[in-house]
Amino acid sequence: QQLAQLQKEKSEILKNLALYYFTFVDVMEFKDHVCELLNTIDVCQVFFDITVNFDLTKNYLDLIITYTTLMILLSRIEERKAIIGLYNYAHEMTHGASDREYPRLGQMIVDYENPLKKMMEEFVPHSKSLSDALISLQMVYPRRNLSADQWRNAQLLSLISAPSTMLNPAQSDTMPCEYLSLEAMEKWIIFGFILCHGILNSDATALNLWKLALQSSSCLALFRDEVFHIHKAAEDLFVNIRGYNKRINDIRECKEAAVSHAGSMHRERRKFLRSALKELATVLSDQPGLLGPKALFVFMALSFARDEIIWLLRHADNMPKKSADDFIDKHIAELIFYMEELRAHVRKYGPVMQRYYVQYLSGFDAVVLNELVQNLSVCPEDESIIMSSFVNTMTSLSVKQVEDGEVFDFRGMRLDWFRLQAYTSVSKASLGLADHRELGKMMNTIIFHTKMVDSLVEMLVETSDLSIFCFYSRAFEKMFQQCLELPSQSRYSIAFPLLCTHFMSCTHELCPEERHHIGDRSLSLCNMFLDEMAKQARNLITDICTEQCTLSDQLLPKHCAKTISQAVNKKSKKQTGKKGEPEREKPGVESMRKNRLVVTNLDKLHTALSELCFSINYVPNMVVWEHTFTPREYLTSHLEIRFTKSIVGMTMYNQATQEIAKPSELLTSVRAYMTVLQSIENYVQIDITRVFNNVLLQQTQHLDSHGEPTITSLYTNWYLETLLRQVSNGHIAYFPAMKAFVNLPTENELTFNAEEYSDISEMRALSELLGPYGMKFLSESLMWHISSQVAELK
């Protein structure tokens, strides 16, 4: 009876749950394939060493981590049993039998209720291969996980610390390991040693790696913003194993160390990387030719910085609040900015790097590899054919191909080397890579060199992709606000819109429906960041304009009356008392600096503005998800809107009291405003004349483009409603000798002096403000009023 309702809905259930159900089936099939492959690897007794057969070892470890992550994520789906049960019930109702995958799928869901515990049992036969691969990290991981002081002492990433070797190529026996993601290595070590935990009791190297990784982080990213708290999980798994008290104590000690020291250690690293990347970017912008020999440094720098930024992002939300200071980095924008600068250098000077490495591959690598192959004692036919093809491919390269803009593609060669690693790493191989480590190291170097020719963009994504920010949008926006609030950091604020260009790299061709969602998010964030930057700059400019208008106001003729009367009084010695009036400060005093250390408000505003304008002017445009953004246009449009509002505001028209600013005073203020806006061209490449034309031409019309009143309509109203009406009432008359209207003596004094609004100088100022169109509108309105009054008289 309870299920009768489902009977009616069965087709809907099948339709809506099919996607979820078959995703679970895909997971199960993936698991079957992984288990089969791991068994094959054990049977073949494959040799793993990250420093020799890098691709094979990295892909093996990645596969295990993907498998582990997938099973953990599966166990986190609350409704997994309900989805499978419901789908199967609906299937039975519709087709009269349950789905054929259902029994195995149900079993998998039950077995992997506690995924890591189940996998620990599953990995007992694989522990030899896995532990060998992990222990090969003993040289690589500790070298990457050093403190900032050790980096500083080694002068890491510095091109100028040893000028004599500046042109020597940056070399290493383990090229691809140098820019390997630290987070990836920590995942391998932590999940790997949980799965083959037995080795921790027998091998000191393994234990050292395990402890070092546990001290460096408190959580790992499973996928995007899904995190895994490592200490608690590891402790819960080891608690039930007999004789593991020592391991549990290790975990607790490491947890204490991670909580108390990891934050500060990573903070110091970020501080070091800021200065190191700044130096690197500055030297390379001056001497882009160094991108050839020092390409490795660039990708190391990007990878190190990327690891630190992602570490901070992951831990900021998932750390105890008592050490919060280490997880708020107000200078993060600077680090991201220098990463973007390095990325821009690589994109801009790609051909320089191609020229260098094409010559390197054909002139050096091919020769060395050929010698190595000649000196091999055994070299079976298949391996020999692949090696010869490597040498031939490299020998045939020439600089002319770069100059002709030929598109290089070494993917085939890299895939062949991957195959060769597999052939030569099994136990029965006649040519064993384990006995020819030099060959492995040389080939790893060659593969890095080929990537410098045909895969620079992919290398940038591999080493410096920060698309993870797409899933931490709250933290992302908070970092941006902090950056704008700190004047010294606002010059790096362009880094945030530039990061939005990374977002599309986290999409996958197997999940196309995500593209729109992620693309829209990248567009809305980029738009918001650029808009906020332009608003901030506009507010600073408005503050400067206000200050300048106040200063120019002091120069108005009306303010000199006091000075003249003081001078007259002095001459006629009419001063009474011992002291006369205090001496008034003359305009311009503020420009006489007595002390250079005293910073005025205007100084602060100009400094803040120049910093922010550096950011707005940094790139002419940027492309985010096939949309082009132009940061300067944001500023231009904000300035137009603000300038329009300010002109109308400075008219100070009050309808109730019928007050309005004198045209000459308004003209002075508008000129002061325009002078400040004109100076913006010194900071940003924008066309201020265009802004003036757009705004001032609109002010000559009755209404502006938004339908708001303009100075033309305000002054026309005032001259008609106030001045002309008093003329009709006989309170004001025209005085030919002064060529102006003057007030006539009446019982009720008028609130304004007609002469001050109608003499020649005021009329000139008015005509300059309103322009020919505005004056035409004013005179037509006047004539219409006068003619209607004449008609009344008749």
C-alpha positions in Angstrom: 0.0 0.0 0.0 2.8 2.4 0.9 4.5 1.8 -2.4 1.3 2.2 -4.4 2.1 6.0 -4.8 5.4 5.0 -6.4 3.5 2.8 -8.9 1.9 6.0 -10.4 5.2 7.9 -10.5 7.4 5.0 -11.8 8.2 6.6 -15.2 9.1 9.9 -13.6 11.3 8.1 -11.1 13.1 6.2 -13.9 13.6 9.4 -15.9 14.9 11.6 -13.0 17.1 9.1 -11.2 18.6 7.4 -14.3 21.5 9.9 -14.5 22.4 9.4 -10.8 22.0 5.6 -10.9 24.2 5.2 -14.0 26.8 7.5 -12.5 27.0 5.0 -9.6 27.3 2.2 -12.2 30.2 4.1 -13.9 31.9 4.3 -10.5 31.6 0.6 -10.1 33.0 -0.1 -13.6 35.9 2.2 -13.0 36.6 0.4 -9.7 36.6 -2.9 -11.5 39.1 -1.6 -14.1 41.3 -0.1 -11.4 41.4 -3.4 -9.4 42.3 -5.3 -12.6 45.1 -2.9 -13.6 46.5 -3.0 -10.0 46.6 -6.8 -10.1 48.3 -6.8 -13.5 51.0 -4.3 -12.2 51.6 -6.6 -9.2 52.0 -9.7 -11.4 54.5 -7.8 -13.6 56.4 -6.6 -10.6 56.7 -3.1 -12.1 59.6 -1.0 -10.9 58.5 2.5 -9.7 60.8 5.4 -9.1 59.5 9.0 -9.5 63.1 10.2 -10.3 63.5 7.7 -13.2 60.2 6.6 -14.8 58.4 9.8 -13.8 55.3 9.5 -16.0 54.7 5.9 -15.0 55.1 6.5 -11.3 53.1 9.7 -11.3 50.2 8.2 -13.2 50.2 5.1 -11.0 50.0 7.2 -7.8 47.4 9.6 -9.4 45.3 6.6 -10.3 45.3 5.3 -6.7 44.4 8.7 -5.4 41.6 9.2 -7.9 40.2 5.8 -6.9 40.5 6.6 -3.2 38.9 10.0 -3.6 36.1 8.6 -5.6 35.2 6.0 -3.0 35.3 8.6 -0.2 33.1 11.0 -2.2 30.7 8.2 -2.9 30.4 7.4 0.8 29.5 11.1 1.5 26.4 11.0 -0.7 23.6 10.8 1.9 20.9 9.5 -0.4 22.9 6.9 -2.3 20.9 3.9 -0.9 17.6 5.6 -1.5 18.5 6.5 -5.1 19.6 3.0 -6.0 16.6 1.4 -4.2 14.0 3.7 -5.7 15.4 3.4 -9.2 15.5 -0.4 -9.0 12.0 -0.6 -7.6 10.7 1.6 -10.5 12.6 -0.6 -12.9 11.0 -3.8 -11.5 7.6 -2.2 -11.8 8.2 -1.2 -15.4 10.2 -4.1 -16.8 9.2 -6.9 -14.5 12.8 -7.5 -13.3 15.4 -5.7 -11.4 18.3 -3.9 -13.2 21.1 -6.3 -13.9 23.7 -4.1 -12.3 21.7 -3.7 -9.1 23.0 -6.6 -7.0 26.7 -5.7 -7.5 26.0 -2.0 -7.1 24.1 -2.6 -3.8 26.9 -4.8 -2.6 29.5 -2.1 -3.4 27.5 0.6 -1.6 27.3 -1.6 1.5 31.0 -2.7 1.4 32.3 0.9 1.0 30.3 2.3 3.9 33.7 3.0 5.5 35.7 3.3 2.3 39.3 3.7 3.7 38.8 0.7 6.0 37.6 -1.5 3.2 40.4 -0.3 0.9 43.1 -1.0 3.6 42.1 -4.6 3.3 41.9 -4.5 -0.5 45.4 -3.0 -0.8 47.3 -5.7 1.2 48.5 -7.4 -2.0 49.4 -4.1 -3.7 51.4 -2.7 -0.8 54.8 -3.7 -2.2 54.3 -1.7 -5.5 52.6 1.2 -3.7 55.2 1.6 -1.0 58.1 1.4 -3.5 56.5 4.2 -5.5 55.9 6.3 -2.3 59.4 5.8 -0.9 60.9 7.1 -4.2 59.6 10.5 -3.0 62.2 10.5 -0.2 64.5 12.9 -2.2 61.7 14.9 -3.9 59.1 15.7 -1.2 61.4 16.8 1.7 63.3 19.0 -0.8 60.0 20.7 -1.8 58.7 21.0 1.8 61.4 23.3 3.2 61.0 26.4 5.4 61.2 29.9 4.0 64.6 30.5 5.8 66.0 27.4 4.0 64.8 28.8 0.7 66.2 32.2 1.5 69.6 30.7 2.4 69.7 28.7 -0.8 68.7 31.9 -2.7 66.0 29.8 -4.4 64.6 31.2 -7.7 67.1 34.0 -7.8 68.6 34.9 -11.2 70.9 37.6 -9.9 72.4 35.8 -6.9 75.1 34.3 -9.1 75.6 36.6 -12.1 78.3 34.5 -13.6 75.9 31.5 -14.1 73.0 33.7 -15.3 73.1 32.3 -18.8 73.6 28.7 -17.9 70.5 26.5 -18.4 68.7 25.7 -15.1 69.3 22.0 -14.8 68.2 19.2 -12.5 68.3 15.4 -12.6 64.7 15.3 -11.8 63.3 18.1 -14.0 59.5 17.2 -13.8 59.7 16.7 -10.0 60.9 20.3 -9.5 57.5 21.8 -10.4 55.4 18.9 -9.1 52.4 20.0 -7.0 53.1 19.8 -3.3 49.4 19.1 -2.7 49.5 16.1 -5.1 52.6 14.7 -3.2 50.9 15.1 0.1 47.8 13.3 -1.1 50.0 10.4 -2.4 51.8 10.1 0.9 48.9 10.4 3.2 46.4 8.3 1.3 49.1 5.9 0.1 50.5 5.2 3.6 47.0 4.8 5.0 46.4 2.1 2.3 49.8 0.3 2.9 50.2 1.2 6.6 52.3 -1.9 7.3 55.4 -0.3 5.8 55.2 2.5 8.5 56.3 0.0 11.1 59.2 -1.4 9.2 60.7 1.4 7.1 62.1 4.6 8.7 62.0 6.5 5.4 58.3 5.8 5.0 57.7 7.0 8.5 59.6 10.2 8.0 57.7 11.0 4.8 54.4 10.2 6.6 55.2 12.5 9.6 56.4 15.3 7.4 53.2 15.3 5.4 51.0 15.1 8.5 52.8 18.2 10.0 52.4 20.3 6.9 48.6 20.3 6.5 45.4 19.7 8.5 43.2 18.9 5.5 43.5 17.8 1.9 41.2 18.7 -1.0 39.3 15.6 -2.3 37.7 17.5 -5.1 37.4 21.3 -5.5 36.1 22.6 -2.1 35.4 19.1 -0.6 38.1 18.5 2.0 39.3 15.6 4.0 40.5 16.1 7.6 43.5 13.9 7.7 44.5 13.5 11.4 41.1 12.5 12.7 40.5 10.1 9.8 43.9 8.4 10.2 43.5 8.1 14.0 40.0 6.6 13.6 41.4 4.0 11.2 44.5 3.0 13.2 42.6 2.9 16.6 41.2 -0.5 15.8 44.5 -2.1 14.8 46.4 -3.9 17.5 49.9 -2.6 18.4 49.4 0.7 16.7 49.6 2.9 19.8 52.9 4.3 18.6 51.4 5.3 15.2 48.4 6.9 16.9 50.8 9.0 19.2 52.7 10.0 16.0 49.4 11.3 14.5 48.5 13.2 17.6 52.0 14.8 17.8 51.9 15.7 14.1 48.4 17.2 14.6 49.7 19.4 17.4 52.6 20.5 15.2 50.3 21.2 12.2 47.9 23.3 14.3 50.7 25.3 16.0 53.3 25.7 13.3 51.9 25.0 9.8 50.1 28.4 9.6 53.2 30.5 10.4 55.5 28.3 8.2 53.2 28.8 5.2 52.8 32.5 5.9 56.6 32.9 5.9 56.8 31.0 2.6 54.3 33.3 1.0 56.3 36.3 2.2 59.5 34.9 0.7 57.7 34.0 -2.6 56.3 37.5 -2.9 59.8 39.0 -3.1 61.3 36.1 -5.1 58.6 36.3 -7.8 58.8 40.1 -7.9 62.6 39.8 -8.6 62.0 37.1 -11.2 59.3 39.0 -13.0 61.3 42.2 -13.0 64.5 40.6 -14.4 62.6 38.7 -17.1 60.6 41.8 -18.2 64.0 43.5 -18.7 65.8 40.5 -20.2 63.1 38.2 -21.8 66.0 36.1 -23.4 66.6 34.6 -20.0 63.2 32.8 -20.3 65.2 30.3 -22.4 67.8 29.0 -20.0 65.8 29.8 -16.8 62.4 28.4 -17.9 62.5 25.8 -15.2 62.8 28.6 -12.6 59.6 30.2 -13.9 57.6 27.0 -13.7 59.0 26.2 -10.2 58.1 29.7 -9.0 54.5 29.4 -10.4 54.1 26.0 -8.9 55.4 27.0 -5.5 53.2 30.1 -5.4 50.1 28.2 -6.6 50.6 25.6 -3.8 50.8 28.2 -1.1 47.7 30.1 -2.3 45.7 26.9 -2.6 46.9 25.8 0.9 45.8 29.0 2.4 42.4 28.9 0.6 41.8 25.3 1.8 42.8 25.9 5.4 41.3 29.4 6.0 37.8 27.8 6.3 38.9 24.6 8.0 41.2 25.7 10.8 40.7 26.4 14.6 39.9 30.0 15.1 42.6 30.6 17.7 45.3 31.0 15.1 43.2 33.0 12.7 45.9 35.6 12.0 48.1 33.1 10.1 45.2 32.4 7.8 44.3 36.0 6.8 46.8 37.2 4.2 46.2 40.8 3.2 49.1 40.6 0.7 47.8 37.6 -1.2 46.9 39.9 -4.2 50.6 40.8 -4.6 51.6 37.1 -4.9 48.8 36.4 -7.4 49.8 39.5 -9.4 53.4 38.4 -9.8 52.2 35.0 -10.9 50.0 36.7 -13.6 53.0 38.7 -14.6 55.1 35.6 -15.1 52.3 33.9 -17.0 52.1 36.9 -19.3 55.9 36.8 -19.9 55.6 33.1 -20.9 52.7 33.8 -23.3 54.3 36.9 -24.8 57.8 35.5 -25.3 56.8 31.9 -26.2 58.7 32.1 -29.5 61.9 33.1 -27.6 61.6 29.9 -25.6 60.8 27.8 -28.6 63.9 29.1 -30.5 66.1 28.2 -27.5 64.7 24.8 -26.9 64.5 23.7 -30.6 68.3 24.4 -30.7 68.8 22.7 -27.3 66.9 19.5 -28.5 68.7 19.3 -31.9 72.1 20.4 -30.8 72.6 18.8 -27.4 69.8 16.5 -26.3 69.9 14.4 -29.5 73.6 14.0 -29.4 73.7 12.9 -25.7 70.7 10.5 -26.1 72.4 9.0 -29.2 75.5 8.3 -27.2 73.5 6.8 -24.3 71.7 4.5 -26.7 74.9 3.5 -28.4 76.5 2.5 -25.0 73.5 0.3 -23.9 74.8 -3.3 -23.5 71.4 -4.7 -24.5 68.8 -3.0 -26.6 65.9 -5.1 -28.0 64.5 -4.2 -31.4 61.3 -2.5 -30.3 63.1 -0.3 -27.7 65.8 0.4 -30.3 63.2 1.6 -32.9 61.5 4.0 -30.4 64.9 5.4 -29.2 66.1 6.0 -32.8 62.8 7.8 -33.6 63.4 10.1 -30.6 66.9 10.9 -31.9 65.6 11.5 -35.5 62.7 13.7 -34.3 65.1 15.9 -32.4 67.8 16.1 -35.0 65.4 17.2 -37.7 64.4 20.4 -35.7 65.6 23.8 -36.8 65.1 27.5 -35.8 63.6 28.2 -39.3 60.5 26.2 -38.2 60.0 28.6 -35.4 60.5 31.6 -37.6 58.0 30.2 -40.2 55.4 29.9 -37.4 55.2 26.1 -37.7 53.0 24.3 -35.1 55.1 21.8 -33.2 53.5 18.6 -31.7 55.6 16.2 -29.6 52.7 14.4 -28.0 53.5 11.3 -30.0 57.1 11.3 -28.8 56.0 11.8 -25.1 53.5 9.0 -25.5 56.2 6.7 -26.9 58.4 7.5 -23.9 55.5 6.6 -21.6 55.2 3.3 -23.5 58.9 2.7 -23.2 58.8 3.3 -19.5 56.1 0.6 -19.2 58.1 -1.9 -21.4 61.4 -1.3 -19.5 59.9 -1.2 -15.9 58.5 -4.8 -15.7 60.5 -7.5 -14.0 61.2 -9.6 -17.1 62.3 -6.7 -19.3 65.6 -7.4 -21.2 66.4 -3.7 -21.0 65.6 -2.7 -17.4 65.1 1.0 -16.6 66.1 0.3 -13.0 69.7 -0.5 -14.2 69.8 2.4 -16.6 68.8 5.4 -14.5 70.8 7.8 -16.5 68.6 7.0 -19.5 65.5 7.7 -17.5 66.8 11.0 -16.1 68.0 12.2 -19.6 64.7 11.3 -21.2 62.8 13.2 -18.4 64.9 16.3 -19.2 64.2 15.9 -22.9 60.5 15.6 -22.3 60.6 18.9 -20.3 62.4 20.5 -23.2 59.8 19.3 -25.7 57.1 20.8 -23.5 58.8 24.2 -23.7 58.4 24.0 -27.5 54.8 22.8 -28.0 53.0 22.9 -24.6 53.6 26.2 -23.0 49.9 26.9 -22.4 49.3 23.4 -20.9 52.4 23.9 -18.7 51.0 27.2 -17.4 47.7 25.4 -16.5 49.6 22.6 -14.9 51.7 24.8 -12.7 49.6 27.9 -12.0 46.0 27.2 -12.5 43.9 28.9 -9.8 40.5 28.0 -11.0 39.8 26.6 -7.5 38.8 30.2 -6.6 35.6 29.5 -8.6 34.4 27.3 -5.8 35.5 29.6 -2.9 33.7 32.7 -4.2 33.1 34.0 -0.7 36.8 33.9 0.3 37.6 35.2 -3.2 35.4 38.3 -2.8 36.7 38.9 0.8 40.3 38.8 -0.4 39.4 41.4 -3.1 37.7 43.7 -0.6 40.8 43.5 1.7 43.0 44.3 -1.3 41.0 47.4 -2.1 41.0 48.6 1.5 44.7 48.5 1.8 46.2 51.4 -0.2 49.6 49.6 -0.7 47.8 46.5 -2.2 45.3 48.2 -4.4 47.8 48.4 -7.3 47.6 44.6 -7.4 43.7 44.4 -7.5 43.7 43.6 -11.2 44.9 40.1 -10.2 41.4 39.2 -9.2 39.7 39.9 -12.6 42.6 38.2 -14.3 42.0 35.1 -12.1 38.5 34.8 -13.6 40.3 33.9 -16.9 41.4 30.7 -15.3 37.9 29.4 -14.4 37.2 27.7 -17.7 40.2 25.4 -17.2 38.4 23.5 -14.4 35.7 22.4 -16.8 36.0 18.9 -18.5 34.8 17.7 -21.8 32.9 14.8 -20.1 30.8 17.3 -18.2 29.8 20.0 -20.7 26.7 21.0 -18.8 29.0 22.7 -16.2 30.5 25.1 -18.7 27.6 27.5 -18.7 27.4 27.6 -14.9 31.2 28.2 -14.4 31.4 30.6 -17.4 28.6 32.7 -16.0 30.2 32.8 -12.6 33.5 33.9 -14.1 31.8 36.7 -16.0 29.8 38.0 -13.1 32.8 38.0 -10.7 35.0 39.7 -13.3 32.4 42.3 -14.0 31.9 42.9 -10.2 35.6 43.2 -9.6 36.2 45.7 -12.4 33.1 47.7 -11.4 34.3 47.9 -7.8 37.8 49.1 -8.9 36.3 51.8 -11.1 33.9 52.9 -8.3 36.8 53.1 -5.9 38.8 55.2 -8.4 35.8 57.4 -9.1 35.3 58.1 -5.4 38.9 59.1 -5.0 38.7 61.4 -8.0 35.5 62.9 -6.6 37.2 63.6 -3.3 40.2 65.3 -5.1 37.7 67.4 -7.2 35.9 68.5 -4.0 39.2 69.6 -2.4 40.3 71.4 -5.6 36.9 73.2 -6.0 37.3 74.4 -2.4 40.7 75.8 -3.2 39.6 77.5 -6.4 36.6 78.9 -4.5 39.1 80.8 -2.3 40.3 82.7 -5.4 36.9 84.1 -6.2 36.8 88.0 -6.4 34.2 88.2 -3.6 36.8 86.9 -1.0 39.2 89.8 -1.6 36.7 92.3 -0.1 37.9 91.5 3.4 41.5 91.9 2.5 40.8 95.3 0.8 38.9 96.6 3.8 41.7 95.5 6.2 44.2 97.4 4.0 42.0 100.5 3.9 41.6 100.4 7.7 45.3 100.1 8.2 46.0 103.2 6.1 43.4 105.3 7.8 44.8 104.2 11.2 41.3 103.5 12.4 42.4 100.4 14.2 41.1 100.4 17.8 42.5 98.3 20.5 46.0 96.9 20.7 45.4 94.1 18.1 43.6 94.3 14.8 41.7 91.4 13.2 43.9 88.3 12.8 45.7 88.2 9.5 43.7 86.0 7.0 45.6 83.2 5.4 46.0 83.9 1.7 45.0 81.3 -0.9 48.0 79.2 -1.9 49.5 78.9 1.6 48.7 75.1 1.5 51.3 74.7 -1.2 54.2 76.0 0.8 55.7 72.8 2.4 57.5 73.4 5.7 58.0 69.8 6.4 58.1 67.0 3.8 57.0 64.4 6.3 53.6 66.0 6.8 51.2 64.2 4.5 48.1 66.2 3.6 44.8 64.6 2.7 45.3 65.5 -0.9 48.6 63.7 -0.9 47.0 60.5 0.4 44.2 60.7 -2.2 46.7 61.2 -5.0 48.8 58.2 -3.8 45.8 56.0 -3.5 44.5 57.0 -6.9 47.9 56.4 -8.7 48.1 53.0 -7.1 44.6 52.0 -8.2 45.0 53.5 -11.6 48.1 51.4 -12.1 45.8 48.3 -11.8 43.1 49.7 -14.0 45.7 50.5 -16.7 47.6 47.2 -16.3 45.9 45.4 -19.3 44.1 47.0 -22.2 41.6 44.2 -22.2 41.1 40.6 -21.0 39.1 37.7 -22.4 36.9 35.7 -20.0 34.9 32.9 -21.5 34.9 34.4 -25.0 33.8 37.9 -23.6 36.3 40.8 -23.7 36.5 43.1 -20.8 38.1 46.6 -21.0 38.9 47.8 -17.4 39.4 51.5 -18.6 35.9 51.7 -20.1 34.5 50.9 -16.6 36.3 54.0 -15.3 35.2 56.2 -18.2 31.5 55.3 -17.8 31.6 55.9 -14.0 33.4 59.3 -14.5 30.7 60.4 -17.0 27.9 59.6 -14.6 29.6 61.3 -11.6 30.6 64.4 -13.7 27.0 64.8 -14.8 25.7 64.6 -11.3 28.4 66.9 -9.9 27.7 69.7 -12.5 24.0 69.7 -11.7 24.8 69.4 -7.9 27.1 72.4 -8.0 24.3 74.6 -9.5 22.9 74.4 -5.9 19.4 75.1 -7.2 16.8 75.3 -4.5 13.2 75.4 -5.8 11.7 76.4 -2.4 13.9 79.4 -1.7 14.6 80.1 -5.5 18.3 80.2 -4.9 20.9 79.3 -7.5 24.7 79.5 -7.9 26.0 82.5 -9.9 27.0 81.3 -13.4 30.6 82.7 -12.9 31.0 80.7 -9.7 29.6 77.5 -11.3 32.0 78.0 -14.2 35.0 78.3 -11.9 34.0 75.1 -10.1 33.4 73.2 -13.4 36.8 74.3 -14.6 38.5 73.1 -11.4 36.6 69.8 -11.8 37.8 69.5 -15.4 41.4 70.2 -14.5 41.4 67.3 -12.1 39.7 65.0 -14.6 42.2 66.1 -17.3 45.1 65.0 -14.9 43.6 61.4 -14.9 45.2 60.9 -18.3 48.6 60.9 -16.6 47.6 57.7 -14.7 45.3 55.9 -17.1 45.1 55.8 -20.9 41.6 57.1 -21.3 40.2 59.8 -23.5 38.9 62.4 -21.0 38.0 64.8 -23.9 35.4 62.2 -24.9 33.9 62.3 -21.4 33.8 66.2 -21.5 32.1 66.1 -24.9 29.5 63.6 -23.8 28.7 65.3 -20.5 28.9 69.0 -21.4 27.0 68.6 -24.7 24.2 66.9 -22.8 24.1 69.8 -20.4 23.2 72.2 -23.3 20.0 70.3 -23.8 16.7 70.6 -21.8 17.1 67.0 -20.4 20.1 64.7 -20.4 20.2 61.1 -21.8 18.7 59.7 -18.6 15.8 62.2 -18.7 17.2 64.2 -15.7 17.2 68.0 -15.6 20.4 69.8 -16.9 21.9 73.1 -15.9 20.2 74.5 -19.1 16.7 73.7 -17.7 17.7 74.8 -14.1 19.0 78.2 -15.2 16.1 78.7 -17.7 13.6 78.0 -15.0 15.4 80.4 -12.5 15.7 83.3 -15.0 12.0 83.0 -16.1 10.4 82.2 -12.7 12.5 84.4 -10.5 14.2 87.2 -12.3 11.7 87.9 -15.1 8.7 87.7 -12.7 10.2 90.4 -10.5 10.8 92.5 -13.6 7.1 92.1 -14.5 6.2 93.0 -10.9 8.2 96.2 -11.2 10.8 95.3 -8.5 13.7 95.0 -11.0 14.5 97.3 -13.9 17.1 97.4 -16.7 19.9 100.0 -16.2 21.4 100.8 -19.6 24.5 102.5 -18.2 25.6 99.4 -16.3 24.2 97.1 -19.0 22.5 95.0 -16.3 19.2 94.6 -14.4 19.2 96.2 -10.9 16.9 96.0 -7.9 14.5 98.9 -7.3 14.0 100.1 -3.8 10.8 98.4 -2.4 9.3 97.7 1.0 10.1 93.9 0.7 13.8 93.5 0.0 14.4 90.8 -2.7 16.4 87.7 -1.6 19.0 88.2 -4.4 20.7 91.1 -6.1 19.7 91.1 -9.8 22.9 92.8 -10.9 24.9 89.8 -9.7 23.1 87.5 -12.1 22.6 89.7 -15.1 25.7 91.8 -15.7 28.0 91.1 -18.7 30.5 88.9 -16.9 27.7 86.6 -15.6 26.1 86.5 -19.0 29.4 85.5 -20.5 29.8 82.7 -17.9 26.3 81.5 -18.5 26.7 81.4 -22.3 30.0 79.5 -21.9 28.2 76.9 -19.6 25.1 76.5 -21.7 26.7 76.7 -25.1 24.9 77.9 -28.2 22.1 75.2 -27.9 21.4 76.1 -24.3 21.4 79.9 -25.0 19.0 79.3 -27.9 16.7 77.3 -25.6 16.9 80.1 -22.9 16.2 82.9 -25.4 13.3 81.0 -27.0 11.7 80.4 -23.6 12.2 84.1 -22.6 10.8 85.4 -25.9 7.7 83.1 -25.5 7.1 84.5 -21.9 7.6 88.1 -23.0 5.4 87.8 -26.0 2.6 86.3 -23.9 3.0 89.2 -21.5 2.9 91.7 -24.3 -0.2 90.0 -25.7 -1.8 90.4 -22.2 -1.0 94.2 -22.2 -2.7 94.5 -25.6 
